Amino acid sequence: MAQKAVAAAAAETAPAPTFSVEALRDKCLRLFGVTVSTFDGATYGLDGKYTVEEMKNIIAKWLNKEVK
């Protein structure tokens, strides 16, 4: 029982894995429910590594951006 509690606590404090924009692009439909073209628009100019949650927020912000 104590081992489960320790394992659960370790899982909660472990940092989320990060992935390159290209790796997230390859799975964008499954992960984010958006097409490659939508993903490309939302991530234009980005590089580096992001968690899935960070990328979800980036895409949501881009999708909700006011059109000028």
Stockholm file with secondary structure:
# STOCKHOLM 1.0

chainA/1-68         MAQKAVAAAAAETAPAPTFSVEALRDKCLRLFGVTVSTFDGATYGLDGKYTVEEMKNIIAKWLNKEVK
#=GR chainA/1-68 SS CHHHHHHHHHHHHSCCCCEEHHHHHHTHHHHHSCCHHHHHHHTTTCCSEECHHHHHHHHHHHHTCCCC
#=GC SS_cons        CHHHHHHHHHHHHSCCCCEEHHHHHHTHHHHHSCCHHHHHHHTTTCCSEECHHHHHHHHHHHHTCCCC
//
